[in-house]
C-alpha cells in the first residue's frame, strides 16, 4: 500500500469570489498531475474562507457588553471576542489569551477558529484607494461540508473523474500540546471508519475501535502544507486506503453526553 501526498505549487493568493475549482484544475495541469478516480484534494480552510468572503475587518464590529466583560478576563480585543461569540453556540472555558467554545459547526475549538495569520491586510475604500489595515480576521466557512460538495462537483465536472475533497484547519487537542490538521469539511470520502467486529491478528473481534480517517489524512496533508509562508494550501492525495463514500463532519463530532471534558 502506498499513500502519496503532493502539495500543488503556484496556487495564487485567493480573493473573494475566486473560482477555486478552476484554479485547482489549472494548478494540477501546471504540476503535471492527471486526476484519477478516488484521488482526494485537501484544501486549507483559509483559501475556502477567502473565496467565500469570510474575511472581516475588526473596525466594522461593535462589541456587546458581554464581549467587553470577556475582553477584561482574557486580555483580548473586545471586537474579536464579539466575532467569537457570534460564531459560537457556547463559551466553555476562558483564560488570558484564549476562549474555548463550541463552534456553530458543533466542534470544540479555541477562539471559534478565527485567525489573523496569512490574512492579507488591504482594505478597499469607497474611492477605490487601497488603505492598509492590520485588523483583518478570517472566519471559518459557514458550511464546510457544503463547500466540499460544491468544489467536488465542479472539479468532477471539469475533469470527468470521481474524487474526494477535504477541507482542513489546525486545532489543538485536549490531551496534548501542539496543533494538528483536522477535517472540518468532507465530501467523497469517509470521515470515520467503524472497525468494530473486525478480527485482530489473533482473531479477537475489535469492540470499540473507530478511526477518524479524515482527521488522519488532514494531519498528513497539513505536514505538506506547512503553517507559515509556504504558500501550498492544496495537497493532492493518491492511495487513500478506505473505500470512497459520502462522509460528513458530523461523523467526527463527539456528542455532549459522551464528552468527558465538559
Steps between C-alpha positions, in 0.01 A plus 500: 500500500632843404356835601637798310444865590612775263462870585395701196742778414413844362153536656437877482386710794126442524253788497124514558294337222803328344412176318684247718407205279648667192813609691557147633446330163744744339754436777469124450587551133796726586623240750454226235255302715220322316212425733390140542180361653517488884770770517441755777569873507569648843447876537607731779199667656645846441469493122139380521414771752666767286319390184170500691552851635545404864763771559389762754659828604481555875434870439149400387416305819307647796559299820221407742533551875567127538787532250645788705475291818679204338760738357598602853531136608699387197691818409378470142346753264128535581421522128668165439312351794174625354573308179591192706166521677313541172671189361435285810221307668657518845806627687655204686826632652692827518849602604735784408549485124254220426128430484390138447158471339263263333497631145174528310623208289491281814866444589694644794788731413688809613383845392231355268773425246539872422849573372731796435781308326539506121218752461600779263455849641348708222172683538330638190350843569196652330726723291681200354817559701668223697545574870720269704361355820624233742150431629382236252400160639370189327197298610447133421274416204131505593446140383828323418326175404293688244810683378673163455204357308479798267873498426493127444213525250665785312838325477337171400305684230820655365709182511258209465656327802334394826697651785480601864544846649614573855514843665731516800597737780757498783360427847638422844412184694384447856766246595809629319701809412523636147255548217429241231301503180142379539213460256220758508343429160467160333362377168563181305691317775421360845562717803478211747567129443328260741721195551291339772451132432809466281742234635848598617817298431391236750140473386348710777229735376567869558244647740542878506739596222380784279763684297476867410645440155419849369689652793794267439515612137457864606801474731713344226399766247563775756863383522532562127326838512697648790376772733683818400607637161517178298215602267381146425136488616393206281633144519429222251457156659514160333470160668261580787440149641124520564209464255346819367163604637323821598628603841432800720645696789221377729657154507799642690319710762464332838154549656494725809386217726813302406740793532677453834679836464173690543 
